[in-house]
Amino acid sequence: MTILEVALPTPLRRRFDYLLPGNWSGDNPMPGSRVKVPFGNQELIGLLITCKSHSHLAEHKLKPALEILDEIPVMDTELLELSLWAADYYQCAPGEALQTALPVLLRQGVPAHLAGETVFTLTPEGKGLPQGALKRSPKQAALLAALQQQDYLRRSDLAPLGISRPILKQLQDKGLVETKELLPERPDTLHLLREQPLVLGDEQTKVMASLHTEGFTTYLLDGATGSGKTEIYLQAIEKVLTQGKQALVLVPEIGLTPQTLARFHRRFAAPVVTLHSGLNDRERLDAWLQARAGHASIIIGTRSAIFTPLAKPGIIIVDEEHDGSFKQQDGFRYSARDLAVMRAQRLGIPLILGSATPSLESLHNAQSQRYQHLQLRARAGSAIPPELRLLDIRNQALHEGFAAASLAAIDATLKAGNQVLVFLNRRGYAPALECHACGWLAQCNHCDARLTLHQSPRHLHCHHCDHQRAVPHTCPECKSPQLFPLGQGTERSESALQQLFPQVPVIRVDRDSTRAKDGMQKLLAGVHQGIPCILVGTQMLAKGHHFADVTLVVIIDADAGLFSTDFRGPERMGQLLLQVAGRAGRAEKPGQVLIQSYHSDHPLMQTLVSRGYHTLAEQILHERQLTQMPPYRHLALLRAESQRPELALQFLERARLLAEDTLPPSPLLSYLGPLPAMMEKRGDRFRYQLQFNAAQRKPLQQLLSQLALQLEADPLGRRVRWALDVDPQEM
């Protein structure tokens, strides 16, 4: 008897046994194939893990599967094992993890068929016609003659020949022409380059000499902004492609993929595909299948692209490896960066983690000799690092958030024909709406958060639960009409700069202005042409962009990370400020960075500006070691939320008792909580968390695996929404 062990898209941490379909007569299906099965009163599509001969259930209790959907598995053994390992490590149900690893259309049962380009060719009857046939129909004769001279015609070939669709259909109806699918050709390893590689500087040459494209090694490419990390990526990929292998490149933002794609297309003649949420489901599936078939040489994608199947894996590159967006924050809470390390190790291929401001975990791994540390300190070519200046804005009169020195510098930069970048990490017009008479603040009804004021269109918006409402004409508390925006957002900065500098374009780049498809590309088109302008934006502008004519960066509010309740706040502040500063002076023109701060004498700010990110990182690492926090210890969070706060608290108290029964508190493992989340109420749910802090991963993983099954069976666990977060990045 053959039993199918199937992972289904349910939150249950188990696999399910089924019999083969009643009409099945072939060999046993292969692991990684999709299986349609009955599940309660519905039908689900799961993934086959293995075929076995015994089940813990009696035979009469086993249901037959409805259908085996694949002759060839959609997920190969390597990717299946990686996904199952990740499900175990991140304490996620195996079916949910495997669903995340598949494109949406495959989850829905669409055939895993790589759609080729439709072309037109002659049928055997058409090939039998003599030269000059169909003279009475000149258009049909012209099409026939063209097809007799070449094997096929594309749709794009028909218009120059003056052939319309009706003409084509007439020949199809006569049985003389048929359509075929033309699959992409395998990459040509002899003609890979469209343009020659750049000449490397001394530091880049040393780095390339240390990079080996055979065997597994994790390289931390620690390079200053503008130091030429991308050129290192391109030349490493070239080596891999000449061996007939593929490269997988992960970037943190959709906004970076167009410029990264353009850079790769300029350099390589090899096929490049992208995988990110800006594509429709069919586009994502086609790119995924091209990578699986080996037709795509280079795959560029955001977080979920780590699960892309590779026919001939050669190298994995994670650009801006420090970026928090590589960690999934709900559902299957995996880290794409950390999975890249595991995947490269399993495949036996090199991994490059690149950043100008590496995460403390990666720096610690480099110091511990787990990663090979490669450094680029100088900017590429003749570019020099920008000058950083702290502006103490205490007791200064500000114009819409701008100090007089900042406005003077913007004016001088524009008059010199250069560009300015203004950084403010807050969307909207103002982060709050306040009553001048009584001090009332517009609060979200569903969250412990203030509503952000937006001007275009004018409304109040909660960026946590997406609640929106109209702006009141009078204060709900005292009926005063004196309602004023409080604080600065990107819309307000944009409006102020348009009034102050009407002669130049002011371009706002944030989530609101780039929602449309290709929105980022369209906004930045003028910037790349070099016209004098002012860019105003959030952290979307801080990552990886190359603006050759930006010579001034103004950071409006640099203090946010200094007093964060998250222990990672200072690290993220340093990374963000240095990444933003790195947009200035990247080409021939020198750059300047003005950092407005109410706390310019703060030790962290002074260290960052005067001694750089790496000195700041060493200082924070020392603090982490003293306080026993990552990367010196390992964290996990058990999160629970409910519309009834007492239920979430009771659930976590119960979880702590169960955990302490298994592993009592000790220097090796400590518990903290239950405690309210930093935002206790969000989307009408009250949120609490229990923290686990362990000296070693293995006992922590064993505890969490056992605890998850206990909580899944606990009746209280069905009355609250709960999740485990291993290696959390957001506290």
C-alpha positions in Angstrom: 0.0 0.0 0.0 1.3 3.4 -1.0 0.6 6.3 1.4 1.1 9.9 0.4 2.5 12.2 3.1 1.3 15.7 2.1 1.9 19.2 3.5 -1.2 21.3 3.3 -1.7 25.1 3.5 -3.1 25.0 7.1 -1.7 26.5 10.3 -1.4 22.9 11.8 2.1 21.8 12.4 1.8 18.4 10.9 1.6 16.5 7.7 -1.4 14.5 6.4 -1.7 11.0 5.0 -3.7 10.1 2.0 -4.1 7.1 -0.3 -3.3 7.3 -4.0 -6.2 8.4 -6.2 -8.6 5.6 -7.0 -7.8 5.8 -10.8 -4.0 6.0 -10.3 -2.1 3.3 -12.3 1.4 4.8 -12.8 4.5 4.7 -10.6 4.5 6.5 -7.3 4.5 10.3 -7.7 7.7 12.1 -6.9 8.2 14.3 -3.8 7.7 17.9 -4.6 4.6 17.2 -6.8 1.3 19.0 -6.1 -1.6 16.9 -4.9 -5.3 17.8 -4.7 -6.9 16.3 -1.7 -10.2 16.4 0.3 -9.9 18.3 3.6 -13.0 18.5 5.7 -15.7 20.0 3.4 -13.2 21.6 1.0 -10.5 20.7 -1.5 -6.9 21.8 -1.0 -3.7 21.6 -3.0 -0.7 20.5 -1.1 2.8 19.3 -1.8 3.9 15.7 -1.6 6.7 15.2 0.9 7.2 11.5 0.5 5.6 8.2 -0.3 5.6 5.6 2.5 4.0 2.2 3.3 2.7 2.8 6.8 0.6 5.4 8.5 -0.3 6.2 12.2 -3.9 6.1 11.0 -5.9 2.9 10.3 -6.3 2.2 6.6 -10.1 2.6 6.7 -9.6 6.2 8.0 -7.4 7.2 5.1 -9.0 9.1 2.2 -7.8 8.8 -1.4 -6.3 11.9 -2.9 -8.4 13.5 -5.7 -5.6 14.1 -8.2 -1.8 14.2 -8.7 -1.3 17.4 -10.6 2.3 17.0 -11.7 4.3 14.3 -13.6 7.5 16.3 -13.0 7.7 17.8 -9.4 7.3 21.6 -9.3 9.7 21.7 -6.4 13.1 19.9 -6.6 14.6 18.0 -3.7 17.0 20.8 -2.8 14.3 23.5 -2.6 11.9 21.1 -0.8 14.4 20.2 1.9 15.4 23.9 2.3 11.7 24.9 2.8 11.1 22.1 5.3 14.2 23.0 7.2 13.1 26.7 7.3 9.6 25.6 8.5 11.2 23.8 11.4 13.7 26.5 12.3 11.2 29.4 12.1 8.5 27.3 13.8 6.0 27.5 11.0 3.5 24.8 9.8 5.3 23.0 6.9 2.3 23.5 4.5 2.4 27.3 5.0 6.1 27.4 4.4 5.9 25.4 1.2 3.0 27.6 0.0 5.2 30.7 0.5 7.9 29.1 -1.6 5.6 28.6 -4.6 4.2 31.2 -7.0 0.5 32.0 -6.5 -0.7 30.3 -9.7 1.0 27.0 -8.8 -0.8 27.2 -5.4 -4.0 27.5 -7.4 -3.3 24.4 -9.5 -2.2 26.1 -12.7 0.0 23.7 -14.8 3.7 24.3 -14.3 4.2 24.9 -18.0 6.7 27.3 -19.3 4.9 29.4 -21.8 7.0 30.1 -24.9 6.6 32.8 -27.5 3.9 32.0 -30.1 5.4 31.8 -33.6 4.0 30.8 -37.0 5.4 28.0 -39.2 4.3 25.9 -42.2 2.4 22.7 -41.8 3.6 19.6 -43.8 1.0 20.6 -46.4 2.3 24.1 -46.5 5.8 22.9 -47.0 4.7 20.8 -49.9 3.5 23.8 -52.0 5.8 24.9 -54.8 7.5 28.3 -55.0 5.1 31.0 -56.2 2.0 29.2 -55.1 -1.2 31.2 -54.1 -0.5 33.9 -56.8 -4.2 34.9 -56.8 -3.8 36.1 -53.2 -0.7 38.3 -53.1 -0.7 38.8 -49.3 -1.1 35.1 -48.7 1.6 34.4 -51.3 3.9 36.9 -49.6 3.4 35.2 -46.2 3.9 31.7 -47.7 7.1 32.9 -49.4 8.4 34.4 -46.2 7.8 31.1 -44.3 9.5 29.1 -47.1 12.6 31.2 -46.6 12.8 30.9 -42.8 11.6 28.4 -40.2 9.2 30.6 -38.4 7.8 34.2 -38.1 7.1 36.1 -34.9 4.1 38.3 -34.5 6.4 41.3 -34.7 7.6 40.1 -38.1 4.1 40.3 -39.8 3.6 44.0 -39.8 6.7 44.9 -41.8 5.5 42.4 -44.4 2.1 44.1 -44.5 0.3 41.0 -43.4 -2.8 41.3 -41.2 -4.4 38.8 -38.9 -7.2 37.9 -41.4 -4.6 36.9 -44.0 -2.9 34.8 -41.4 -6.2 33.1 -40.3 -7.0 32.3 -43.9 -3.8 30.3 -44.3 -4.4 28.6 -40.9 -8.0 27.7 -42.0 -6.5 26.2 -45.2 -4.2 24.0 -43.0 -1.1 25.6 -44.5 0.1 27.5 -41.4 0.1 26.5 -37.7 1.3 28.0 -34.5 4.1 26.7 -32.3 5.6 27.7 -29.0 9.2 28.8 -29.2 10.9 28.3 -25.8 13.8 30.5 -24.8 17.2 29.3 -25.9 19.8 28.3 -23.5 22.2 31.1 -22.6 25.3 31.5 -24.9 28.3 31.3 -22.6 30.6 32.5 -25.3 28.9 35.9 -25.9 27.8 37.0 -22.4 28.8 40.7 -22.4 27.2 43.7 -24.1 29.8 46.1 -22.6 33.2 45.5 -21.1 33.8 45.5 -17.4 35.1 48.6 -15.7 38.8 48.8 -14.7 39.0 48.0 -11.0 40.8 50.1 -8.4 43.4 48.6 -6.1 41.0 47.7 -3.4 38.5 46.2 -5.8 41.3 44.1 -7.5 42.3 42.7 -4.1 38.6 41.8 -3.3 38.2 40.1 -6.7 41.4 38.1 -6.1 39.9 36.9 -2.8 36.5 35.9 -4.3 36.3 32.3 -5.4 33.4 31.1 -7.5 33.9 27.4 -6.6 32.7 25.9 -3.3 30.8 27.4 -0.4 32.1 30.5 1.3 30.2 33.4 2.8 31.8 36.7 1.9 30.9 39.9 3.8 31.6 42.7 1.2 31.8 45.6 3.5 32.2 48.6 1.2 31.6 52.3 1.7 28.8 53.9 -0.3 30.0 54.5 -3.9 33.0 52.2 -3.5 32.0 50.0 -6.4 30.3 47.0 -4.8 28.0 46.5 -7.8 31.0 46.2 -10.1 32.3 43.4 -7.9 28.9 41.7 -8.1 28.9 42.0 -11.9 32.4 40.6 -12.4 31.8 37.8 -9.9 28.6 36.9 -11.9 30.5 37.0 -15.2 32.8 34.3 -13.9 29.9 32.2 -12.9 28.0 32.6 -16.2 31.1 31.6 -18.2 30.8 28.2 -16.3 27.3 27.9 -17.6 25.8 28.5 -14.1 23.1 30.9 -12.8 23.3 33.9 -10.3 20.6 34.8 -7.8 20.6 38.4 -6.7 18.4 39.6 -3.8 17.7 43.3 -3.3 15.6 44.8 -0.4 13.2 47.0 -2.3 11.0 46.7 -5.5 12.2 50.3 -6.2 15.8 49.0 -6.6 15.0 46.3 -9.1 14.5 48.6 -12.2 17.8 50.3 -11.8 19.6 47.0 -10.9 17.9 45.3 -13.9 19.0 48.2 -16.2 22.6 47.9 -15.0 22.6 44.1 -15.5 21.0 44.5 -19.0 23.7 47.0 -20.0 26.5 44.6 -19.0 25.1 41.2 -19.9 23.6 39.7 -23.1 22.5 36.7 -21.0 18.8 36.4 -20.1 17.8 38.3 -16.9 14.4 37.9 -15.1 13.0 39.6 -12.0 10.8 38.3 -9.2 9.0 40.8 -7.0 5.5 41.9 -5.9 5.2 44.5 -8.6 4.7 41.7 -11.2 1.4 40.0 -11.9 0.9 36.4 -11.1 1.6 35.2 -14.6 4.8 37.2 -14.9 6.1 35.8 -11.6 5.3 32.3 -12.6 7.0 32.7 -16.0 10.2 34.1 -14.4 10.1 31.3 -11.8 9.8 28.6 -14.5 12.5 30.2 -16.7 14.9 30.0 -13.7 13.9 26.4 -13.0 14.5 25.4 -16.6 17.9 27.2 -16.7 16.8 29.6 -19.4 17.3 32.6 -17.1 21.0 33.2 -16.3 20.4 36.0 -13.7 17.5 36.2 -11.3 17.0 39.5 -9.5 14.3 39.6 -6.8 13.2 40.7 -3.4 12.8 38.6 -0.3 10.7 35.7 -1.6 13.1 35.2 -4.5 15.3 33.1 -2.2 12.9 30.3 -3.0 13.5 30.5 -6.7 14.5 27.1 -8.2 17.8 27.1 -10.0 18.8 24.6 -12.7 22.5 25.3 -12.4 23.2 27.4 -9.2 26.4 29.3 -9.3 26.3 32.2 -6.8 23.9 34.0 -4.5 24.3 37.8 -3.8 22.4 39.7 -1.1 22.7 43.4 -1.6 22.1 45.8 1.3 22.2 42.7 3.6 21.5 44.8 6.7 18.1 45.8 5.5 15.2 44.8 7.7 12.9 44.0 4.8 14.7 40.7 4.2 12.8 39.4 7.3 9.1 38.5 6.8 7.0 40.0 9.5 3.9 37.8 9.4 2.9 34.3 8.5 6.1 32.4 7.6 8.5 34.7 9.5 11.7 33.7 7.6 14.9 35.8 7.0 15.9 35.7 3.3 19.4 36.8 4.2 19.9 33.9 6.7 18.2 31.4 4.4 20.7 32.5 1.7 23.5 31.4 3.9 21.9 28.0 4.5 21.0 27.6 0.8 24.5 28.5 -0.4 26.0 26.0 2.0 23.7 23.2 0.9 24.4 24.0 -2.8 28.1 24.3 -2.2 28.3 27.8 -3.9 29.6 31.2 -2.8 27.4 33.8 -1.1 28.2 37.5 -1.1 26.5 39.7 1.5 27.1 43.3 0.5 26.5 46.5 2.5 28.1 49.9 3.4 26.6 49.5 6.9 26.7 45.7 7.7 24.3 44.3 10.3 25.9 43.7 13.7 25.1 39.9 13.2 27.2 39.9 10.0 30.0 41.9 11.5 30.1 39.5 14.5 30.2 36.5 12.1 33.1 38.1 10.2 35.0 38.7 13.5 34.3 35.1 14.5 35.8 33.9 11.1 32.5 32.4 10.0 32.4 34.9 7.1 35.3 36.1 5.0 35.5 39.9 5.6 36.3 41.9 2.4 36.5 45.6 2.7 36.3 48.6 0.3 37.1 51.8 2.1 37.6 54.2 -0.9 35.0 55.4 -3.3 35.4 54.2 -6.9 37.1 56.4 -9.4 37.8 60.0 -8.4 34.7 60.3 -6.1 35.4 61.3 -2.5 33.3 60.7 0.6 30.8 63.5 1.4 31.5 65.9 4.2 29.1 65.3 7.2 28.0 68.4 9.2 25.8 68.3 12.3 23.4 71.2 12.6 22.3 71.9 16.2 18.8 73.2 15.7 18.0 73.8 19.3 16.6 77.4 19.9 16.7 78.0 16.1 13.8 79.4 14.1 12.8 76.7 11.6 10.9 77.3 8.4 8.6 74.3 7.9 11.3 72.1 9.6 14.2 73.6 7.7 17.1 75.4 9.4 18.3 78.6 7.8 21.7 77.0 7.0 20.0 74.1 5.3 17.9 76.4 3.1 21.0 78.5 2.2 22.9 75.3 1.2 20.0 74.1 -0.9 19.8 77.5 -2.7 23.6 77.5 -3.4 23.5 73.9 -4.7 20.7 74.6 -7.1 22.3 77.7 -8.4 25.5 75.7 -9.1 23.3 73.4 -11.4 23.3 70.4 -9.0 20.7 68.3 -7.3 19.5 68.1 -3.7 18.1 65.2 -1.7 16.0 66.0 1.4 15.4 63.0 3.7 12.5 62.7 6.1 11.3 59.2 7.1 7.7 60.2 7.6 5.0 60.0 4.9 2.0 62.4 4.7 1.7 66.1 5.4 2.1 65.9 9.2 2.3 63.1 11.7 -0.5 64.6 13.8 -3.4 67.0 13.8 -3.7 69.1 17.0 -6.3 71.5 18.4 -4.6 74.7 19.4 -7.3 75.5 21.9 -7.4 72.3 24.1 -4.5 70.1 22.9 -6.7 67.4 21.4 -4.9 65.1 19.0 -6.5 63.0 16.2 -6.1 59.4 17.3 -6.9 56.2 15.5 -10.0 54.5 16.9 -8.5 51.1 16.3 -4.8 51.5 17.3 -2.6 53.2 19.9 -1.4 55.6 17.3 -2.1 59.1 16.0 -3.6 59.6 12.6 -1.3 61.1 9.9 -2.6 64.1 8.0 -2.5 63.8 4.2 -3.2 66.7 1.9 -3.5 65.0 -1.5 -6.2 63.8 -1.2 -6.9 65.6 2.2 -7.7 63.0 4.8 -6.5 61.4 8.1 -4.8 58.0 7.7 -3.5 55.4 10.1 -0.4 53.8 8.6 -0.7 50.8 11.0 -4.3 49.5 10.3 -5.1 51.6 7.1 -8.1 53.2 8.8 -9.0 56.5 7.0 -11.4 59.3 7.8 -12.2 62.9 6.8 -10.4 65.8 8.4 -12.8 67.4 10.9 -13.7 71.1 10.6 -13.8 71.7 14.3 -12.3 70.0 17.3 -14.4 67.1 18.5 -13.6 68.0 22.2 -14.0 71.8 22.4 -15.5 72.6 19.0 -12.7 75.1 18.2 -11.9 75.5 14.5 -8.2 76.0 15.3 -6.9 72.6 14.1 -3.2 72.7 13.0 -0.8 70.1 11.6 1.8 69.1 14.1 5.3 68.0 12.9 6.7 67.4 9.4 6.0 64.8 6.7 7.2 64.4 3.2 4.1 66.1 1.7 4.6 69.2 3.9 8.3 69.4 3.0 7.5 69.1 -0.7 4.9 71.9 -0.4 7.4 74.2 1.5 10.2 73.6 -1.0 7.9 74.2 -4.0 7.1 77.6 -2.5 10.7 78.5 -1.7 12.2 77.2 -4.9 9.6 77.5 -7.6 12.1 77.5 -10.4 13.1 73.8 -10.0 11.1 70.6 -9.9 10.5 69.1 -6.4 10.1 65.3 -6.6 8.5 63.4 -3.7 9.4 59.7 -3.4 7.5 57.7 -0.8 5.0 54.9 -0.7 2.1 57.2 -1.7 3.8 58.7 -4.8 5.2 55.4 -6.1 2.1 53.1 -5.8 1.5 52.9 -9.6 3.4 50.3 -11.6 6.8 51.7 -12.6 6.0 54.7 -10.4 9.6 54.9 -9.1 11.1 54.8 -12.5 8.9 57.6 -13.9 9.6 59.8 -10.9 13.3 59.4 -11.1 13.6 59.7 -14.9 14.3 63.5 -14.8 16.7 63.0 -11.9 18.9 60.7 -14.0 18.9 63.3 -16.8 20.9 65.6 -14.5 18.5 68.6 -14.4 18.7 70.7 -11.2 15.9 69.5 -8.8 15.1 68.6 -5.2 14.3 65.0 -4.2 12.2 64.7 -1.1 11.7 61.2 0.3 11.7 58.5 2.9 14.0 55.5 3.3 13.1 54.4 -0.2 15.7 56.8 -1.4 18.4 55.6 1.1 19.0 52.2 -0.5 21.4 51.6 -3.4 20.4 54.5 -5.7 23.1 56.2 -7.7 22.3 59.9 -8.3 25.4 61.3 -10.1 24.3 64.9 -9.7 23.2 65.0 -6.1 25.8 67.0 -4.2 23.8 67.9 -1.1 21.8 65.7 1.3 19.7 67.4 4.0 18.5 65.1 6.8 15.6 66.9 8.5 15.1 64.8 11.6 18.0 62.6 12.6 17.1 61.9 16.2 14.4 59.2 15.8 16.7 56.2 16.6 18.5 57.7 19.6 15.7 57.0 22.0 14.0 54.0 20.4 12.5 51.5 22.8 13.8 48.7 20.4 17.4 47.7 21.3 18.2 47.8 17.6 17.3 51.5 17.3 20.8 52.9 17.5 22.1 50.4 14.9 19.3 51.2 12.5 19.8 54.9 13.0 23.5 54.7 12.1 22.7 52.5 9.1 19.9 54.8 7.8 21.8 58.0 8.2 25.0 56.7 6.6 23.0 55.1 3.7 21.2 58.4 3.1 24.5 60.4 3.3 26.0 58.0 0.8 23.7 59.4 -2.0 25.8 62.6 -2.1 28.9 63.1 -4.2 28.9 59.7 -5.8 30.5 60.9 -9.1 33.0 63.6 -9.9 31.4 66.4 -7.9 32.1 66.6 -4.1 29.2 66.1 -1.8 28.0 67.6 1.5 25.5 66.2 4.1 23.7 68.4 6.6 22.2 66.5 9.6 19.7 68.5 11.6 19.5 67.4 15.2 18.1 68.5 18.6 20.7 66.2 20.2 23.9 66.9 18.2 25.9 66.4 21.4 24.6 62.8 21.9 27.5 60.4 22.1 26.1 58.0 19.5 25.6 60.9 17.0 29.0 62.3 17.7 30.6 58.9 17.2 28.7 58.3 13.9 29.6 61.7 12.4 33.2 62.0 13.6 34.4 58.4 13.6 32.0 56.5 11.2 29.7 53.6 11.3 32.2 50.9 12.1 33.3 52.6 15.3 29.6 53.0 16.3 29.0 49.4 15.5 31.9 48.3 17.7 30.5 50.4 20.5 27.0 48.9 20.2 28.4 45.4 19.9 30.2 45.9 23.3 26.9 47.1 24.8 25.1 44.0 23.4 27.7 41.7 24.9 27.2 43.4 28.3 23.4 43.2 28.1 23.4 39.6 26.7 21.5 40.5 23.5 22.0 39.4 19.9 24.4 38.5 18.3 25.8 37.2 21.6 22.5 35.5 22.5 19.5 34.1 20.5 16.0 35.6 20.8 12.5 34.3 20.0 9.2 35.9 20.7 5.8 34.3 21.3 3.3 36.9 20.1 -0.4 36.7 21.0 -3.3 39.1 20.1 -7.0 39.2 20.8 -9.9 41.7 20.9 -10.1 40.6 24.5 -6.7 41.5 26.2 -7.2 39.2 29.1 -7.3 36.2 26.8 -4.0 37.0 25.1 -2.4 37.6 28.6 -3.8 34.3 29.9 -2.5 32.4 26.9 1.1 33.8 27.3 1.0 33.1 31.0 0.0 29.6 30.3 2.8 29.3 27.6 5.4 30.5 30.1 4.3 27.9 32.7 4.6 25.2 30.0 8.0 26.4 28.9 9.4 26.6 32.4 8.2 23.1 33.1 10.3 21.9 30.2 13.3 24.2 30.7 13.4 26.1 34.0 15.0 29.6 33.9 18.8 29.5 34.1 21.8 31.4 32.8 21.4 29.5 29.6 17.8 30.4 29.0 15.7 33.3 30.4 12.1 34.4 30.0 10.7 37.9 29.9 7.0 38.7 30.0 4.2 38.5 29.1 4.6 42.2 28.2 2.6 44.6 26.0 3.9 45.0 22.5 5.3 48.5 21.8 2.0 49.3 20.2 -0.4 47.5 22.5 -3.5 48.0 20.5 -3.5 47.7 16.7 -6.4 47.0 14.4 -8.8 46.6 17.3 -6.6 43.8 18.7 -4.5 43.9 21.9 -1.0 42.5 21.5 1.4 41.0 24.0 4.6 39.0 23.8 6.7 36.6 25.7 10.5 36.7 25.1 12.9 33.8 25.1 16.7 34.6 25.4 19.0 31.6 25.0 22.8 31.1 25.0 22.5 28.3 22.4 20.2 27.7 19.5 19.7 24.0 19.9 17.9 23.9 23.3 15.9 27.0 22.3 14.7 25.2 19.1 13.8 22.0 21.0 11.8 24.0 23.5 9.9 26.0 20.9 9.1 22.9 18.8 7.6 21.2 21.9 5.9 24.3 23.1 4.3 25.0 19.7 2.6 21.6 19.7 1.4 22.0 23.2 -0.1 25.4 22.5 -1.7 24.1 19.3 -3.6 21.5 21.3 -4.5 24.0 24.1 -8.1 25.2 23.9 -7.0 28.7 24.8 -4.7 28.7 21.7 -7.8 28.5 19.5 -9.3 31.7 21.1 -6.3 34.0 20.3 -4.2 34.7 17.3 -0.6 33.6 18.1 2.7 33.1 16.4 6.3 32.3 17.1 9.0 34.7 15.8 12.5 33.2 15.7 15.4 35.8 15.5 12.9 38.7 15.5 13.9 42.0 13.9 11.0 44.0 15.2 10.3 44.0 19.0 
